[in-house]
Structures are given as structure tokens and as C-alpha cells.
């Protein structure tokens, strides 16, 4: 099994941005590092030698995400200032009227864990799907604790239908039981996650930590050890953390969430995330059709004849109303 200690993990995997194995050219005091944990106001970063630094940002350099490649200026005692954030391939985050919450950057994919207990939220699924489409990051759904539904085919069929109505069958979905069938779960997921950096999202209680410990044994214990050694997160109960396993496995754990604001999207971004509604809307009689009560509305016709998903339409209208309300505040 791989040593999950952040001091000994590999630095790079094929085809992805990685920390350089040298000091920053032209700035001998600067080091290149990879952000591996976020505690809100400060972060942990791993340099090219495998050393962990507690780093801080100033101004816009406070907008740091796990997975960011950064340049840091050491200030002593394994502490440093963030001097530069390298250009990202992508960024998945949520936002509301007051603030933004960055999940992770430079991702190869996102895993959304759902379960029947506690009950999953189709709204959060739709919001996550919208955020991933906007960031151009592939999403995969893991429906955990499926053992609870053994013998209840009717409920399982209803779940499958509900997920299909939100995703249109375009999102790979796997039904697993991490605790009851760990070997089968690991055999399924390892080929999908090998040599990739993956963000794991989900509501509290869905089994994120259990899944991470299955794929990277003792990952969470190693994280606690490093955090305590650096006095990082001593008074923090939730943070975002990257874990490293063998075969290029990188899993980013994030705190469970109950809300997923998308105020950073424009109405055009939102419409592009709902390409089925966008394409059908192009057939409407009026170019500015709001798809509510206008005559000859192709979207409303599509809802009536079953061409379009009512669940996706309702989610789109909800998100659109949120964006309009947010814009009216400025």
C-alpha cells in the first residue's frame, strides 16, 4: 500500500501541472509549491523537496485553492508568503451574495457522492453538474450505501429515473457500497482514478471519508498528524485536503455542504450549462422568450410532449431567478 504521508508522495503525474524541482528561476528566494490544504485564511503547500509550508496570501493572493501551483517566499519556521498563483487549467467553486468558496483547481474530474440515507438532494446534484459544466470538468456520480436498497427494486428504479432526469444520462453513475462491498468498490474505482486529480463532493454523511480511507489507507490520520505538527487547523473542524496514493492517485476531500450558490455565473453561462433548454429555446417564436407564458414557446411545448425534463427546467428557472436577484443587488 502507498505511504499516504504528504512528505513522501510523488510530485508529478503525466499530463498535469506539477511543482518544479528547483527554485524559481530569476528569484532565488522563491520556491515553487503545490497547495495541498486550505484552512480558510491560511494554507499548506508542498515544495519540490517534499517539505510542507504554512503559507499566507495578501490581497488577491488570498484567493487560493487546493491544487494551485504557487510561488512562495519563505519567512522562517516553515512559514511563507504566497507571491504568485500560476495560471489554472480549471477551478470548481461556489459563491453566494457574500463570499466565494473555492473547492479545488487543476482537476481531472469530480466525484459527487450521493446516498439514500441521509437523503440526497437533486437540487445539489443539479447545481454541482452546472458548476462542473461551467468549469469544463467531467463529473461522475457515486451512489453509495446501495445495500440499503437491496430487495427494494422499486425505490432503486425511482432513484435511477430521478438521476437520469437531472443528468439526461450524460453523467457516468455507479452504484456502490463502500462499507459492505469494499473490494468491489475499490476494483471499480481504481482504474477510473489512477493518475488523476479528483475532487470529492457530497453532503455530510454520504461516505466521503470512508471512501478516501479505502483508496488511500490512513490518509486522514496522516493529515491530522501533519496539521498538528504545524499547528494548522488546530481550531478548525472543516477544511479541504489533498491526499496522495499510489499509481498517481490524488483525491481532494472537501467539507460536506448543504448549499451550492452559483452567483459567479452569468445568464449566458447558465444557459450553456443547460444546452438542452438552450437548443430548444432557439426554436421559440420570440428571441427573448423567458419560457414561461409566451405563445409558441418551444421549451414549454417540449415539456408537454416529454422532449425536455421538467426537473431540469425547474432547476434552470430557480438558478436564473437567483442570478437576477443577485444582479439587482449591485
C-alpha positions, -999 to 999 in steps of 0.1 A, spaced: 0 0 0 11 35 -7 26 57 21 0 85 23 23 109 41 25 142 23 62 143 30 68 113 8 43 114 -20 52 117 -56 54 152 -71 41 147 -106 18 126 -128 17 125 -165 -1 154 -183 -7 176 -153 7 208 -138 32 200 -111 57 217 -88 91 222 -103 121 205 -88 141 238 -84 139 273 -70 121 298 -91 144 309 -119 154 346 -116 141 348 -80 165 326 -59 145 332 -27 112 319 -42 101 283 -41 75 266 -63 49 246 -44 16 228 -46 -13 238 -24 -24 207 -6 -48 220 21 -70 251 27 -80 263 62 -97 294 51 -72 321 59 -40 300 56 -29 271 35 -5 242 35 18 239 5 43 212 -5 76 223 -21 97 204 -46 117 187 -18 85 174 -2 86 199 27 53 212 40 49 250 44 22 270 62 15 298 36 -5 330 36 -17 353 9 -21 390 5 -48 408 -15 -59 387 -45 -33 361 -35 -57 351 -7 -79 336 -35 -60 303 -33 -74 268 -40 -61 233 -32 -44 222 -64 -30 256 -72 6 258 -83 22 288 -64 54 306 -58 62 312 -22 86 335 -3 98 318 30 96 339 61 110 314 86 99 284 107 82 267 77 60 297 70 59 316 38 40 343 18 23 335 -15 39 356 -42 22 342 -73 -6 319 -84 1 301 -116 -25 300 -144 -51 274 -137 -65 248 -161 -98 250 -143 -114 259 -110 -145 245 -93 -161 268 -67 -194 280 -53 -205 315 -45 -233 335 -29 -240 372 -23 -214 374 5 -185 352 -5 -170 325 -27 -158 291 -15 -131 275 -37 -132 238 -38 -101 229 -60 -82 238 -91 -64 220 -119 -87 190 -117 -91 159 -139 -126 152 -126 -152 155 -98 -168 127 -79 -202 135 -64 -213 110 -37 -250 105 -31 -269 81 -9 -304 72 1 -295 79 38 -291 107 46 -314 116 17 -296 131 -13 -306 164 -28 -314 165 -65 -311 203 -63 -275 200 -51 -268 174 -78 -281 199 -104 -260 227 -90 -229 206 -89 -235 195 -125 -239 231 -136 -207 242 -118 -187 213 -134 -201 221 -169 -191 258 -164 -156 247 -153 -154 221 -181 -145 194 -155 -160 159 -160 -185 148 -133 -190 112 -121 -218 102 -96 -212 76 -70 -244 64 -54 -232 49 -21 -249 27 5 -268 9 -22 -270 -21 1 -298 -3 19 -319 -7 -12 -313 -45 -16 -346 -61 -23 -363 -28 -29 -361 -26 -67 -390 -1 -69 -371 25 -49 -339 18 -68 -357 22 -102 -371 55 -89 -336 68 -80 -322 58 -114 -351 76 -131 -346 107 -110 -309 109 -116 -315 104 -153 -340 133 -154 -313 157 -140 -283 144 -159 -300 132 -191 -279 101 -188 -248 121 -197 -230 116 -163 -214 82 -155 -232 68 -125 -220 39 -103 -239 22 -75 -216 12 -47 -214 2 -10 -181 13 4 -187 -4 38 -205 -36 27 -186 -42 -5 -152 -25 -2 -133 -48 -25 -158 -45 -53 -158 -7 -48 -120 -4 -49 -118 -26 -80 -144 -4 -98 -128 30 -88 -91 25 -91 -90 22 -129 -112 54 -131 -90 74 -107 -55 63 -115 -31 91 -125 -58 117 -120 -65 145 -96 -102 142 -84 -123 164 -62 -148 145 -40 -180 164 -32 -211 155 -13 -234 163 16 -223 153 51 -228 117 59 -226 104 23 -193 84 29 -166 106 15 -141 99 43 -148 62 43 -141 61 5 -108 80 8 -96 57 35 -105 27 14 -85 40 -16 -57 56 5 -54 38 38 -47 60 68 -49 92 46 -70 111 72 -47 101 101 -17 113 82 -34 146 75 -41 151 112 -5 143 121 8 170 97 -17 196 107 -9 191 144 28 193 137 24 227 120 -4 238 144 -25 242 113 -62 237 117 -60 233 155 -92 251 160 -107 242 126 -132 214 121 -136 216 84 -110 221 56 -102 210 21 -73 185 18 -55 167 -10 -45 131 -3 -19 111 -24 -19 74 -31 -1 51 -54 -4 50 -92 -8 88 -94 -39 88 -73 -48 122 -59 -81 127 -40 -92 161 -27 -116 159 2 -139 188 9 -162 196 38 -198 184 34 -221 212 21 -258 219 22 -257 249 -2 -241 255 -36 -245 290 -48 -237 299 -84 -236 336 -83 -204 338 -103 -222 325 -134 -237 349 -160 -271 341 -175 -252 330 -207 -230 306 -186 -262 292 -170 -279 287 -204 -248 270 -218 -249 246 -189 -285 237 -199 -278 231 -235 -310 211 -240 -331 241 -230 -309 264 -249 -311 245 -281 -349 240 -279 -353 277 -269 -337 287 -302 -369 275 -318 -392 298 -298 -412 324 -316 -397 353 -297 -359 357 -294 -362 369 -258 -386 342 -247 -385 335 -210 -401 301 -214 -429 308 -190 -462 321 -206 -452 333 -240 -470 319 -271 -453 294 -294 -427 286 -267 -407 256 -279 -395 249 -244 -430 247 -229 -440 225 -259 -410 203 -252 -420 199 -216 -456 190 -226 -446 163 -251 -418 149 -229 -389 160 -250 -375 181 -222 -370 172 -185 -393 191 -161 -368 187 -133 -341 204 -153 -365 232 -164 -374 239 -128 -338 239 -117 -329 263 -146 -357 287 -137 -346 286 -100 -310 294 -108 -319 321 -133 -341 338 -107 -312 337 -82 -289 353 -107 -314 380 -115 -319 387 -78 -281 388 -72 -276 412 -102 -303 435 -88 -283 440 -57 -255 457 -75 
